[in-house]
Amino acid sequence: SARDAERPSERAVLPGLQDVQSQIAIPLLMKAELVGVLAVESSALSAFDELDETLLSILGSQIGASISNARAYQMLSAAHAESVRLRDRLARQEKLAPIGAMAAGIVHDLKNPVALIKGSVEMADDDTIGRGERRQYLEIIGQEAERMLSLVQDLLEFSQGAVSIQKREVDVGAYLERARRALSPNFEGRGIELIVSSSVHGPVSLDPGRFLRVIINIAG
């Protein structure tokens, strides 16, 4: 038909001699898939016999097996590369998971100093209080701002794999009063008055920021 005449020829044209008189064409198979043709040509008539065909058939089988192995190796290499990529991604996620957990904890811990700073700013702005009381509120603001900076520094150190303990001597009475002020917003929100009393006096050696955070987390 006219449609068949317009359809391009599907016949494969193999490169070779111009004056071919003899040829053996061996299909190269990868399992059942045709991946190529091994063609041997000669310009002489009857140049090949059955032995040649047998040897070329064996060679063609070996070539087909080699192509199959090469493709299998490529697939295995790609699978290995993907496995390494997923392993590295999982390792990064596992490394970041503790940092994320710590960041969530620090965000929670930041609520107390923020509440104290906000309340202290409001009280320090009251015109009815005296100079001494206003100074106390400003000291609270400074202490809580320092505690916030310490929390952020802890997160930075943890992300870099370094955690340092900054111990120094603090007065027990003054430290417990600071802890009381830090804890008060949590208790006042529940209608509870927090009273701290201690018979211990004098200096103690500890990391003020970390220890205070422990107290707040236990009380919370």
NUFI-152454 format. One line per field, with one value per residue: x, y, z of N, C-alpha, C in turn; residue in three letters; residue number from 1. Coordinates in Angstrom, 1 decimal, decimal comma, padded with zeros to 4 digits. Each point is the difference from the previous one (the first is absolute). Last residue first. Layout:
// NUFI-152454
n.east = c(X_...)
n.north = c(Y_...)
n.up = c(Z_...)
ca.east = c(X_...)
ca.north = c(Y_...)
ca.up = c(Z_...)
c.east = c(X_...)
c.north = c(Y_...)
c.up = c(Z_...)
rest = c(Ala_...)
nr = c(NUM_...)
// end
This chain:
// NUFI-152454
n.east = c(010,0_003,6_004,1_002,4_002,3_004,2_003,7_002,0_003,2_004,4_002,7_001,9_003,5_004,0_003,2_001,7_-000,9_-000,3_-002,8_-003,8_-004,9_-004,4_-004,8_-004,9_-004,1_-005,2_-004,4_-005,4_-004,4_-003,4_001,0_003,0_003,8_003,8_003,4_002,8_003,7_004,8_004,1_001,2_002,0_004,6_003,1_000,9_003,2_004,5_001,8_001,3_004,1_004,6_004,1_004,5_001,4_000,5_-001,5_000,3_-000,9_-000,2_000,0_-001,1_-002,6_-004,4_-000,6_001,1_-003,1_-003,6_000,7_-000,2_-004,2_-001,5_001,8_-001,8_-003,8_000,8_001,1_-003,6_-002,0_002,0_-000,8_-004,2_-000,5_001,5_-002,8_-003,2_001,4_000,2_-003,8_-000,9_002,2_-001,7_-005,3_-005,4_-003,9_-000,4_000,7_002,3_002,3_-002,6_-000,5_003,7_000,6_-002,5_001,7_003,7_-000,9_-001,6_003,1_002,7_-002,0_-000,5_003,5_000,6_-001,7_002,6_003,5_-000,8_000,0_004,1_002,0_-001,2_002,0_004,3_000,5_-000,6_003,2_002,8_-002,1_-000,7_003,6_000,9_-002,6_001,3_003,4_-001,2_-001,9_002,9_002,2_-002,4_-000,2_003,6_000,1_-002,6_001,9_003,1_-001,7_-001,4_003,4_001,6_-002,4_000,8_003,6_-000,4_-002,0_002,7_002,7_-001,9_-000,4_003,8_000,9_-002,2_001,7_003,6_-001,0_-001,4_003,3_002,0_-002,4_000,1_003,7_000,1_-002,3_001,8_001,8_001,0_-002,6_000,6_002,3_000,8_-001,6_-001,7_-002,9_-002,9_-003,4_-003,8_-003,8_-003,0_-004,7_-002,5_-001,2_004,0_003,1_002,8_001,7_000,7_002,4_001,5_003,4_001,5_002,3_000,7_000,7_001,8_000,3_001,0_-001,5_-004,2_-005,4_-005,6_-005,5_-005,6_-004,6_-002,4_-003,9_-004,8_-003,1_-002,3_-003,8_-004,1_-002,4_-000,8)
n.north = c(022,2_000,4_-001,7_002,6_003,7_-000,8_-000,6_003,8_002,3_-001,5_001,5_004,4_000,8_-003,2_-001,0_-000,1_003,2_003,3_002,2_-001,8_-003,0_-001,4_001,3_000,9_002,2_000,2_001,3_-000,2_-000,7_-000,1_-000,5_002,8_001,1_-002,8_000,6_003,9_000,0_-001,6_002,6_002,2_-002,6_-000,9_003,2_-000,1_-003,1_001,3_002,7_-002,2_-002,5_001,7_-001,0_-001,5_-003,0_-003,0_-002,1_-004,0_-002,0_-002,8_-001,1_-001,3_002,9_001,3_001,2_004,4_003,5_000,3_002,2_004,7_002,1_000,5_003,5_004,3_001,1_001,4_004,5_002,9_000,2_002,8_004,7_001,6_000,5_003,9_003,8_000,4_001,8_004,7_002,5_000,6_003,6_004,5_000,4_-000,1_001,3_000,4_-004,2_-003,0_-004,0_-003,9_-002,1_-002,5_-004,3_-003,6_-002,0_-002,9_-004,4_-003,1_-002,0_-003,6_-004,4_-002,5_-002,7_-004,8_-002,6_-000,3_-003,0_-004,5_-001,2_-000,7_-004,2_-003,5_000,1_-001,8_-004,7_-001,8_000,1_-003,6_-003,4_000,9_-000,6_-004,3_-001,7_001,1_-002,6_-004,1_-000,1_000,2_-004,0_-003,1_000,8_-001,5_-004,5_-001,4_000,5_-003,2_-004,0_000,0_-000,5_-004,3_-002,8_000,4_-002,2_-004,6_-001,4_000,0_-003,7_-003,9_-000,3_-001,4_-004,6_-002,5_000,2_-002,9_-004,3_-000,6_-000,1_-004,1_-002,9_000,8_-001,5_-004,5_-001,4_002,5_004,1_002,6_000,2_003,5_005,0_004,3_000,6_000,8_000,0_002,1_000,3_003,0_001,9_000,2_-003,1_-003,3_-003,6_-000,8_002,6_-000,6_000,4_-002,5_-001,0_-000,9_-000,6_-000,3_000,9_002,3_005,8_004,9_004,2_-000,2_001,6_001,7_-000,1_001,0_-001,4_000,5_001,7_004,1_003,8_001,7_001,0_-003,4_-002,0_002,2_-000,6_-005,1)
n.up = c(086,8_003,1_-001,4_-003,0_001,7_002,1_-002,8_-001,8_002,6_-000,1_-003,6_000,3_003,1_001,5_004,3_005,5_004,8_005,0_004,3_003,5_001,3_001,4_-002,8_-003,2_-003,5_-002,5_-003,6_-001,5_-003,5_-003,7_-004,7_-002,4_002,6_-000,1_-003,4_000,3_003,2_-000,3_-000,2_004,0_003,3_-000,4_001,7_004,6_001,5_-000,1_003,4_003,9_-000,1_-002,4_-003,3_-003,5_-004,4_-005,1_-004,9_-004,1_-005,3_-005,0_-005,7_-004,7_-003,0_000,9_004,5_001,3_-000,8_003,0_004,0_000,1_000,6_004,4_002,5_-000,5_002,6_004,5_000,9_000,4_004,2_003,3_-000,2_001,5_004,7_002,0_000,0_003,4_004,1_000,3_001,2_004,6_002,2_-000,5_000,9_-001,4_-002,6_-004,9_-003,7_-003,0_001,2_-000,2_-004,2_-001,5_001,8_-001,8_-003,9_000,5_001,4_-003,1_-002,9_001,8_000,0_-004,1_-002,2_000,0_-003,5_-003,8_000,1_-001,1_-004,5_-002,0_000,5_-003,0_-004,3_-000,4_-000,3_-004,4_-003,8_-001,4_-002,5_-004,6_-002,9_-001,5_-003,5_-004,4_-001,9_-001,8_-004,3_-003,7_-001,1_-002,6_-004,6_-002,6_-001,2_-003,6_-004,3_-001,4_-001,7_-004,4_-003,2_-000,7_-002,8_-004,6_-001,7_-000,8_-004,0_-003,8_-000,6_-001,8_-004,7_-002,3_-000,3_-003,3_-004,4_-001,1_-001,4_-004,4_-003,4_-000,9_-002,8_-004,7_-002,4_-001,2_-003,8_-004,3_-003,8_-003,9_-004,6_-003,6_000,5_002,1_005,4_005,7_005,1_004,6_004,6_002,9_004,2_003,8_001,3_003,7_003,3_003,0_-001,4_-005,0_-005,4_-005,1_-004,9_-005,5_-004,6_-005,6_-005,4_-004,1_-000,6_-001,0_002,3_005,4_004,7_003,9_000,3_000,3_000,7_-000,5_-000,2_-003,2_-000,7_-001,9_-003,5_-002,6_001,9_-000,6_-004,1_-001,1)
ca.east = c(-001,1_-001,2_-000,5_-000,6_-001,2_-001,0_-000,4_-000,9_-001,3_-000,6_-000,4_-001,0_-001,2_-000,2_-000,9_000,6_000,1_000,1_001,4_000,5_001,4_000,9_001,2_000,6_001,2_000,9_001,2_001,0_000,8_-000,6_-000,9_-001,0_-001,0_-000,9_-000,7_-001,0_-001,2_-001,1_-000,1_-000,6_-001,3_-000,8_-000,1_-000,9_-001,3_-000,3_-000,3_-001,2_-001,2_-000,6_-001,1_-000,6_000,5_-000,2_000,6_-000,6_000,9_-000,8_000,8_000,6_001,4_000,0_-000,5_001,1_001,1_-000,4_000,0_001,4_000,4_-000,7_000,6_001,3_-000,4_-000,4_001,2_000,6_-000,8_000,2_001,3_000,0_-000,7_001,0_001,0_-000,7_-000,1_001,4_000,2_-000,8_000,6_001,2_001,2_001,0_-000,3_000,5_-001,0_-000,6_000,9_000,0_-001,2_-000,1_000,9_-000,6_-001,2_000,4_000,6_-001,1_-000,7_000,6_000,1_-001,2_000,0_000,7_-000,9_-001,2_000,4_000,1_-001,4_-000,5_000,6_-000,6_-001,4_000,0_000,3_-001,1_-000,8_000,8_000,3_-001,3_-000,2_001,0_-000,5_-001,2_000,5_000,7_-001,1_-000,7_001,0_000,1_-001,3_000,1_000,9_-000,7_-001,0_000,7_000,5_-001,2_-000,5_000,9_-000,3_-001,3_000,3_000,7_-001,0_-000,9_000,8_000,1_-001,3_-000,2_000,9_-000,6_-001,2_000,5_000,5_-001,2_-000,6_000,9_-000,1_-001,3_000,1_000,9_-000,8_-000,6_-000,2_001,2_000,1_-001,2_000,1_-000,2_001,2_-000,2_001,3_000,1_001,4_000,3_001,0_000,7_001,0_000,0_-000,8_-001,2_000,1_-001,2_000,5_-000,8_-000,4_-000,5_-000,6_-000,2_-000,3_-000,4_-000,1_-000,2_-000,8_000,6_000,8_001,2_001,2_001,1_001,2_001,2_000,5_000,5_001,4_000,7_000,5_001,1_001,1_000,5_000,8_-000,8)
ca.north = c(000,1_000,6_-000,9_-001,1_000,4_000,3_-001,3_-000,6_000,7_-000,5_-001,4_-000,1_000,7_000,8_-000,7_000,0_-001,4_-000,3_000,0_001,3_000,0_000,2_-000,8_000,2_-000,7_000,5_-000,7_000,8_-000,6_000,5_-001,0_-000,3_001,0_-000,3_-001,3_000,1_000,7_-001,0_-000,7_001,0_000,3_-001,1_000,1_001,1_-000,5_-000,9_000,8_000,8_-000,8_000,0_000,9_000,1_001,1_000,0_001,3_000,4_000,4_000,5_000,4_-001,1_-000,2_-000,3_-001,3_-000,9_000,1_-000,6_-001,4_-000,5_000,0_-001,0_-001,3_-000,2_-000,3_-001,4_-000,9_000,2_-000,9_-001,4_-000,4_000,0_-001,2_-001,1_000,1_-000,6_-001,4_-000,6_000,0_-001,1_-001,3_-000,3_000,8_-000,8_000,1_001,3_000,6_001,2_001,1_000,5_000,7_001,3_001,0_000,5_000,8_001,3_000,8_000,4_001,0_001,3_000,6_000,6_001,5_000,6_-000,1_000,9_001,3_000,2_000,0_001,3_001,0_-000,2_000,4_001,5_000,5_-000,3_001,3_001,0_-000,5_000,1_001,4_000,4_-000,5_000,8_001,3_-000,2_-000,1_001,3_000,9_-000,5_000,4_001,5_000,2_-000,3_001,1_001,2_-000,2_000,1_001,4_000,7_-000,4_000,7_001,4_000,2_-000,1_001,2_001,1_-000,1_000,3_001,5_000,7_-000,3_000,9_001,4_000,0_-000,1_001,3_000,8_-000,5_000,4_001,5_000,2_-000,2_-001,3_-000,5_000,2_-001,1_-000,9_-001,3_000,2_-000,3_000,0_-000,3_-000,4_-000,2_-001,0_000,3_001,2_000,2_001,3_-000,1_-000,8_000,1_000,0_000,2_000,9_-000,6_001,0_-000,7_000,7_-001,0_-001,2_-001,2_-001,2_000,4_000,1_-001,1_000,4_-000,3_000,0_000,5_-000,9_-000,4_-001,4_-000,2_-000,4_001,2_000,6_-000,9_000,2_001,3_001,2)
ca.up = c(-001,0_000,5_001,0_-000,7_-000,7_001,0_000,6_-001,0_000,1_001,2_-000,2_-001,1_000,4_-001,2_-001,0_-001,3_-000,6_-001,5_-000,5_-000,3_-000,4_001,2_000,1_001,2_000,1_001,1_000,2_000,5_001,0_001,2_000,5_-001,0_000,1_001,1_-000,2_-001,0_000,5_000,1_-001,3_-001,0_000,4_-000,5_-001,5_-000,3_000,2_-001,2_-001,2_000,2_000,1_001,3_000,1_001,3_000,7_001,4_000,5_001,3_001,1_001,1_001,2_000,7_-000,4_-001,4_-000,2_000,4_-000,9_-001,2_000,2_-000,1_-001,4_-000,7_000,4_-000,8_-001,4_-000,1_000,0_-001,3_-000,9_000,3_-000,4_-001,5_-000,5_000,2_-001,1_-001,2_000,1_-000,2_-001,5_-000,6_000,4_-000,9_000,4_000,7_001,5_000,6_001,0_-000,7_000,0_001,4_000,4_-000,8_000,6_001,2_-000,3_-000,5_001,1_000,8_-000,7_000,0_001,4_000,4_-000,2_001,1_001,2_-000,3_000,3_001,5_000,5_-000,4_001,0_001,4_-000,1_-000,1_001,3_000,9_000,3_000,6_001,4_000,8_000,2_001,0_001,3_000,4_000,4_001,3_001,0_000,1_000,7_001,4_000,7_000,2_001,1_001,2_000,3_000,3_001,3_000,8_000,0_000,8_001,4_000,4_000,0_001,2_001,1_000,0_000,5_001,4_000,6_-000,1_001,0_001,3_000,2_000,2_001,4_000,9_000,1_000,8_001,4_000,6_000,2_001,1_001,2_000,1_001,4_000,8_000,9_000,1_-000,7_-001,4_-000,9_-001,5_-000,6_-001,4_-000,3_-000,9_-001,1_000,3_-001,0_-000,6_-001,2_000,3_001,5_000,9_001,4_000,9_001,3_001,0_001,1_001,2_001,1_-000,6_000,9_-000,9_-001,2_-001,3_-000,3_-000,7_000,8_-001,0_000,6_-000,3_001,3_000,0_-000,2_001,3_000,7_-000,8_000,2_001,4_000,0_000,0)
c.east = c(-000,6_-001,1_-001,3_-000,6_-000,7_-001,3_-001,1_-000,5_-001,0_-001,4_-000,8_-000,5_-001,1_-001,4_000,0_-000,9_000,5_000,0_000,0_001,4_000,4_001,4_000,8_001,2_000,7_001,2_000,8_001,3_001,1_000,8_-000,5_-001,0_-001,1_-001,2_-001,0_-000,8_-001,1_-001,4_-001,2_-000,2_-000,7_-001,5_-000,9_-000,2_-001,1_-001,4_-000,4_-000,4_-001,3_-001,3_-000,5_-001,2_-000,7_000,6_-000,3_000,8_-000,8_000,9_-000,9_000,8_000,6_001,4_000,0_-000,5_001,1_001,1_-000,4_000,1_001,4_000,3_-000,7_000,7_001,2_-000,5_-000,3_001,3_000,5_-000,7_000,4_001,4_000,1_-000,6_001,1_001,0_-000,6_-000,1_001,3_000,1_-000,8_000,7_001,2_001,2_001,1_-000,1_000,6_-001,1_-000,5_001,0_000,0_-001,3_000,0_000,8_-000,6_-001,2_000,4_000,6_-001,2_-000,7_000,8_000,1_-001,3_000,0_000,6_-000,9_-001,1_000,4_000,0_-001,4_-000,6_000,5_-000,7_-001,4_000,0_000,3_-001,1_-000,8_000,8_000,2_-001,3_-000,2_001,0_-000,5_-001,1_000,5_000,7_-001,1_-000,7_000,9_000,0_-001,3_000,1_000,9_-000,8_-001,0_000,7_000,4_-001,2_-000,4_000,9_-000,3_-001,2_000,3_000,7_-001,0_-000,8_000,8_000,1_-001,3_-000,2_000,8_-000,7_-001,2_000,5_000,5_-001,2_-000,5_000,9_-000,1_-001,3_000,1_000,8_-000,7_-000,6_-000,2_001,2_000,3_-001,2_000,1_-000,4_001,3_-000,2_001,4_000,0_001,5_000,2_001,0_000,6_001,2_000,0_-000,8_-001,3_000,4_-001,2_000,7_-000,7_-000,5_-000,5_-000,6_-000,2_-000,4_-000,5_000,0_-000,3_-001,0_000,6_000,8_001,3_001,3_001,2_001,2_001,2_000,6_000,4_001,4_000,8_000,7_001,2_001,3_000,6_000,9)
c.north = c(-001,3_000,1_000,6_-001,0_-001,1_000,4_000,2_-001,4_-000,6_000,6_-000,5_-001,4_-000,2_000,6_000,9_-000,8_000,1_-001,5_-000,4_-000,1_001,4_000,0_000,3_-001,0_000,3_-000,9_000,6_-000,8_001,0_-000,6_000,4_-001,1_-000,2_001,0_-000,3_-001,3_000,1_000,6_-000,9_-000,7_000,9_000,2_-001,2_000,2_001,1_-000,6_-000,9_000,8_000,8_-000,8_-000,1_001,0_000,1_001,3_000,1_001,2_000,3_000,3_000,5_000,3_-001,1_-000,2_-000,4_-001,5_-001,0_000,0_-000,7_-001,5_-000,5_-000,1_-001,1_-001,3_-000,2_-000,4_-001,4_-000,8_000,1_-000,9_-001,4_-000,4_-000,1_-001,3_-001,1_000,1_-000,6_-001,6_-000,6_-000,1_-001,2_-001,3_-000,4_000,9_-000,8_000,0_001,2_000,6_001,2_001,1_000,5_000,7_001,3_001,0_000,5_000,9_001,4_000,9_000,6_001,1_001,3_000,7_000,7_001,5_000,7_000,0_001,0_001,4_000,3_000,2_001,4_001,0_-000,1_000,6_001,5_000,4_-000,3_001,3_001,0_-000,4_000,2_001,4_000,4_-000,4_000,9_001,3_-000,2_-000,1_001,4_000,9_-000,4_000,5_001,5_000,3_-000,3_001,1_001,2_-000,2_000,1_001,5_000,8_-000,3_000,8_001,5_000,2_-000,1_001,3_001,2_000,0_000,4_001,5_000,7_-000,2_000,9_001,4_000,0_000,0_001,4_000,9_-000,4_000,5_001,5_000,3_-000,1_-001,3_-000,6_000,1_-001,2_-000,8_-001,3_000,3_-000,3_-000,2_-000,1_-000,5_-000,1_-001,2_000,4_001,3_000,1_001,3_-000,1_-000,5_000,2_000,2_000,0_001,0_-000,8_001,1_-001,0_000,8_-001,1_-001,2_-001,3_-001,2_000,3_000,2_-001,2_000,5_-000,1_-000,1_000,7_-000,9_-000,3_-001,5_-000,2_-000,3_001,2_000,6_-000,8_000,2_001,2)
c.up = c(-000,3_-001,0_000,6_001,0_-000,7_-000,7_001,0_000,5_-001,0_000,2_001,2_-000,1_-001,1_000,2_-001,2_-001,0_-001,4_-000,3_-001,5_-000,5_-000,5_-000,4_001,3_000,1_001,3_000,1_001,1_000,3_000,4_001,2_001,4_000,5_-001,0_000,2_001,1_-000,3_-001,1_000,3_000,0_-001,3_-001,0_000,3_-000,6_-001,5_-000,3_000,2_-001,1_-001,2_000,1_000,0_001,4_000,1_001,4_000,6_001,5_000,6_001,2_001,1_001,1_001,2_000,7_-000,5_-001,5_-000,3_000,3_-001,0_-001,3_000,2_-000,2_-001,4_-000,7_000,3_-000,9_-001,4_-000,1_-000,1_-001,5_-001,0_000,2_-000,5_-001,5_-000,5_000,1_-001,2_-001,2_000,1_-000,4_-001,5_-000,6_000,3_-000,9_000,2_000,8_001,5_000,7_000,9_-000,6_000,1_001,4_000,4_-000,7_000,7_001,2_-000,3_-000,5_001,2_000,8_-000,8_000,0_001,4_000,5_-000,2_001,2_001,2_-000,2_000,3_001,5_000,5_-000,3_001,0_001,4_000,0_000,1_001,5_001,0_000,4_000,8_001,4_000,9_000,4_001,1_001,4_000,4_000,6_001,4_001,1_000,2_000,8_001,4_000,7_000,3_001,2_001,3_000,4_000,5_001,5_000,9_000,1_000,9_001,4_000,5_000,2_001,3_001,1_000,0_000,6_001,5_000,6_000,0_001,1_001,3_000,3_000,4_001,5_000,9_000,2_000,9_001,5_000,6_000,3_001,3_001,4_-000,1_001,4_000,9_000,9_000,2_-000,9_-001,4_-000,7_-001,5_-000,5_-001,5_-000,3_-000,9_-001,1_000,2_-001,1_-000,8_-001,3_000,5_001,4_000,9_001,4_000,9_001,2_001,0_001,0_001,3_001,0_-000,8_000,8_-000,8_-001,1_-001,4_-000,3_-000,8_000,9_-001,1_000,5_-000,1_001,4_000,2_-000,3_001,2_000,7_-000,8_000,3_001,3_000,0)
rest = c(Gly_Ala_Ile_Asn_Ile_Ile_Val_Arg_Leu_Phe_Arg_Gly_Pro_Asp_Leu_Ser_Val_Pro_Gly_His_Val_Ser_Ser_Ser_Val_Ile_Leu_Glu_Ile_Gly_Arg_Gly_Glu_Phe_Asn_Pro_Ser_Leu_Ala_Arg_Arg_Ala_Arg_Glu_Leu_Tyr_Ala_Gly_Val_Asp_Val_Glu_Arg_Lys_Gln_Ile_Ser_Val_Ala_Gly_Gln_Ser_Phe_Glu_Leu_Leu_Asp_Gln_Val_Leu_Ser_Leu_Met_Arg_Glu_Ala_Glu_Gln_Gly_Ile_Ile_Glu_Leu_Tyr_Gln_Arg_Arg_Glu_Gly_Arg_Gly_Ile_Thr_Asp_Asp_Asp_Ala_Met_Glu_Val_Ser_Gly_Lys_Ile_Leu_Ala_Val_Pro_Asn_Lys_Leu_Asp_His_Val_Ile_Gly_Ala_Ala_Met_Ala_Gly_Ile_Pro_Ala_Leu_Lys_Glu_Gln_Arg_Ala_Leu_Arg_Asp_Arg_Leu_Arg_Val_Ser_Glu_Ala_His_Ala_Ala_Ser_Leu_Met_Gln_Tyr_Ala_Arg_Ala_Asn_Ser_Ile_Ser_Ala_Gly_Ile_Gln_Ser_Gly_Leu_Ile_Ser_Leu_Leu_Thr_Glu_Asp_Leu_Glu_Asp_Phe_Ala_Ser_Leu_Ala_Ser_Ser_Glu_Val_Ala_Leu_Val_Gly_Val_Leu_Glu_Ala_Lys_Met_Leu_Leu_Pro_Ile_Ala_Ile_Gln_Ser_Gln_Val_Asp_Gln_Leu_Gly_Pro_Leu_Val_Ala_Arg_Glu_Ser_Pro_Arg_Glu_Ala_Asp_Arg_Ala_Ser)
nr = c(220_219_218_217_216_215_214_213_212_211_210_209_208_207_206_205_204_203_202_201_200_199_198_197_196_195_194_193_192_191_190_189_188_187_186_185_184_183_182_181_180_179_178_177_176_175_174_173_172_171_170_169_168_167_166_165_164_163_162_161_160_159_158_157_156_155_154_153_152_151_150_149_148_147_146_145_144_143_142_141_140_139_138_137_136_135_134_133_132_131_130_129_128_127_126_125_124_123_122_121_120_119_118_117_116_115_114_113_112_111_110_109_108_107_106_105_104_103_102_101_100_99_98_97_96_95_94_93_92_91_90_89_88_87_86_85_84_83_82_81_80_79_78_77_76_75_74_73_72_71_70_69_68_67_66_65_64_63_62_61_60_59_58_57_56_55_54_53_52_51_50_49_48_47_46_45_44_43_42_41_40_39_38_37_36_35_34_33_32_31_30_29_28_27_26_25_24_23_22_21_20_19_18_17_16_15_14_13_12_11_10_9_8_7_6_5_4_3_2_1)
// end
